[in-house]
Amino acid sequence: DKTGLIEYTNSVLDTTDAYICNSRPRRFGKSYAANMLAAYYSKGADSEKMFSGLQISKEADFREHLNKYDVIHIDIQWFLANCEDVDNVVTLITDSVLSELREIYPDIFTWEVSRLPDALSIVREKTGQKFIIIIDEWDCVIRNSDDKELVHSYLQFLHSLFKSEESKAFLALGYITGILPIKKI
């Protein structure tokens, strides 16, 4: 039962501590934990039954956050493997998430919105809803590329989601996994 992680993330939601990097060696259950968080928080899931009987279900705030958020769950390794030109991985990720947002919020978006932070800000402004962003294998681009422009572009993308002033308005929780220490990058 690893749901103690959910208890912790619930306690830091929408605070300055809601930016978490789970950096561990391979085979430590990082992706499993990311999937668990996505299942718990996502509006697109009905996971009360899945979590009943586990530690988190005994917490007072169990239902308060259960399936209440738009969760953006990105597996960077999947995008790298499915990108025809690795130099366009940031564009592929952005276009993929924007496409889903346009489906979910068709009355909010125009096709002119091309930056993910802008889209998330618009949804937050129109709905009052903040997002949870989970990025699995955040360091995959850095580990697999010597292209400094690509790495710079990718780091700018991450910065726009987690470190910009506007991200404070649309982000309830940022959770990333990887094997490299983030301080090194």
Beta strands, then each sheet from edge to edge (+ up, - down):
strand 1: 19-23
strand 2: 70-75
strand 3: 131-136
strand 4: 171-178
sheet 1: 1+ 4+ 3+ 2+
end
